[in-house]
Amino acid sequence: MSYKIEIETDNLGRKQAIEPCITPCPIERGMRLIGGKWKGSILWHLKDKPVRFGDLARQLGGASKKMVTQRLREMENDGLVKREVISTRPFAVTYEITDFGKTTLSFLEELKQWAEKQNI
């Protein structure tokens, strides 16, 4: 496989070669898992206990049910959340954060504190 090496000039006029990433870097891989819109919020809302789908959708406010469903499916496939059918008549499911999903909570807490500190 061949790839192009780019040349970049820094602010002092020095040239340096920039080699593109062939495989996604750890930041990219992490963002693919939790960087989608609503994913961090979903994990945050599941941190204390399992939550029924309707309640979760209401807690997210601006997210459509379709969007919440899509994100939950992605997160379930990635092992971040677990889905459990609790009733078939009427149909009801809960979502719970997995042990793997809980590993994200420390830096989500830091992100929350950073946003509060920055007043954003």
DODOFI-122109 format. One record per atom (N, C-alpha, C): residue in three letters; x, y, z. Coordinates in steps of 0.1 Angstrom, whole numbers, plus 5000, padded with zeros to 4 digits. Example, Ala and Ser with C-alpha at 12.3 -4.5 7.8 and 13.67 -1.06 7.14 Angstrom:
% residues 2
ala513249435078 ala512349555078 ala513249675078 ser512849785071 ser513749895071 ser512950005079 
END
This chain:
% residues 120
met500849885000 met500050005000 met500950125000 ser500650224991 ser501450344991 ser500550464996 tyr501250565001 tyr500550675006 tyr501450795004 lys500850915003 lys501551035000 lys502051095013 ile503351135014 ile503851205025 ile503751355022 glu503051425031 glu502851565029 glu503951645035 ile504251765030 ile505251855036 ile504551975041 glu504852005054 glu504152115061 glu505252215065 thr504852335064 thr505752445069 thr505252495082 asp506152505092 asp505652555105 asp505652705105 asn505352775116 asn505252915117 asn506652985116 leu507752915117 leu509052965116 leu509652945102 gly508852885093 gly509252855079 gly510052725077 arg510052645088 arg510752515086 arg509852415080 lys510352335072 lys509552225065 lys509752095072 gln508652025073 gln508751885079 gln507751795073 ala508151665072 ala507251565066 ala506151525076 ile504951515071 ile503851475078 ile503351345072 glu503451235080 glu502951105074 glu501551085079 pro500651055070 pro499251035074 pro499050905082 cys498050895091 cys497750775098 cys497250675089 ile497850555089 ile497250445081 ile496150375088 thr496250365101 thr495150305109 thr494650415118 pro493350405122 pro492850515131 pro493750515144 cys493950635149 cys494750655162 cys493750625173 pro494350615185 pro493450585197 pro492350685199 ile492550815196 ile491550915198 ile490450895188 glu490750865176 glu489750835166 glu488950715169 arg489650605174 arg488850485178 arg487950505189 gly488450585199 gly487550625210 gly486350705206 met486650805198 met485550895193 met484550815185 arg484950715178 arg484050635170 arg483050555179 leu483550525191 leu482650455201 leu481750545208 ile482250655213 ile481350745221 ile481150885216 gly481750915204 gly481651045199 gly480451085191 gly479550985188 gly478351015180 gly477451105189 lys476651175182 lys475651265189 lys474851185198 trp474751235211 trp473951175221 trp474551055229 lys475650995224 lys476150885230 lys476650915244 gly477451015246 gly477951055259 gly476751085269 ser475751145264 ser474551175273 ser473851055276 ile473750955267 ile473050835270 ile473850755281 leu475150745279 leu475950685290 leu475750745303 trp475750875303 trp475650955316 trp474250925322 his473250915315 his471850895320 his471750745325 leu472550655320 leu472450515325 leu473450485336 lys474250585341 lys475350555350 lys474850495363 asp473650535368 asp473250495381 asp472350365381 lys471550345371 lys470550235371 lys470050215357 pro469450095354 pro468850075341 pro467650175340 val467450215327 val466450315324 val465550265313 arg464250275314 arg463350235303 arg463550335291 phe463350275279 phe463550355267 phe462850485267 gly461550485270 gly460750615270 gly461250715279 asp461650675291 asp462250765301 asp463550825296 leu464350735290 leu465650785285 leu465450885274 ala464550855265 ala464250955253 ala463751085259 arg462951085269 arg462551215275 arg463651285282 gln464551215289 gln465751275295 gln466651345285 leu466651295273 leu467551345263 leu466951475256 gly465751495258 gly465151625253 gly465051635238 gly466151695232 gly466151725218 gly466351615209 ala466551495214 ala466851375205 ala465451315201 ser465351275188 ser464151205184 ser464251055188 lys463150995189 lys463150855194 lys463950765183 lys463850805171 lys464550735160 lys466050745163 met466550865166 met467950885169 met468350815181 val467550815192 val467950745204 val468050595201 thr467050545193 thr467150405190 thr468350365182 gln468750445172 gln469950425164 gln471250425173 arg471350525182 arg472550535190 arg472550415200 leu471450375206 leu471450265215 leu471850135208 arg471350115196 arg471749995188 arg473249995186 glu473750105182 glu475250115179 glu476050085192 met475550145203 met476250125216 met476049985221 glu474949925218 glu474749785222 glu475749695214 asn475849715201 asn476749645193 asn478249665197 asp478549775202 asp479849805207 asp480149765221 gly479149705228 gly479249655241 gly479249765252 leu478749885249 leu478649985259 leu477449985268 val476349935262 val475049925269 val474449785266 lys473549745275 lys472849615274 lys471349645274 arg470649575265 arg469249595264 arg468549475270 glu467449495277 glu466749385283 glu465249415281 val464549315275 val463149315274 val462449285287 ile461749375293 ile461149345306 ile459649315305 ser459049335293 ser457649305292 ser457349295277 thr456449205273 thr456049195259 thr454749255257 arg453949265267 arg452549315266 arg452249405278 pro452349535277 pro452949615266 pro454449595265 phe454949615253 phe456349595250 phe457149705258 ala458149665266 ala458949755273 ala460349695274 val461349785273 val462749745274 val463449845283 thr464549795289 thr465349885297 thr466749875291 tyr467549985293 tyr468949985289 tyr469750005301 glu470949935302 glu471849945313 glu473249955308 ile474050035315 ile475450055311 ile476149925315 thr477049885306 thr477849765309 thr479149805316 asp479849705321 asp481149735328 asp482049815318 phe482049775305 phe482949845295 phe482449985294 gly481150005293 gly480550145293 gly480950225305 lys480950165316 lys481350235329 lys482750295328 thr483550235320 thr484950285319 thr484950425313 thr483950475306 thr483850605300 thr483450715311 leu482850675322 leu482250765331 leu483350865337 ser484550825339 ser485550915346 ser485851025337 phe486051005324 phe486351115315 phe485051195311 leu483851135312 leu482651205309 leu482451305321 glu482751255333 glu482751345345 glu483651465343 glu484851435338 glu485851545336 glu485351645326 leu484751585315 leu484151675304 leu483051765310 lys482251705318 lys481151775325 lys481751895333 gln482751865342 gln483351965350 gln484052075342 trp484652035331 trp485352125322 trp484252225316 ala483152165311 ala482152245305 ala481552345315 glu481352295327 glu480752385338 glu481752495341 lys483052465342 lys484052565345 lys484152665334 gln484052625322 gln484152715310 gln482852795308 asn481752755315 asn480452815314 asn479852795300 ile480052675295 ile479452645282 ile478352535283 
END
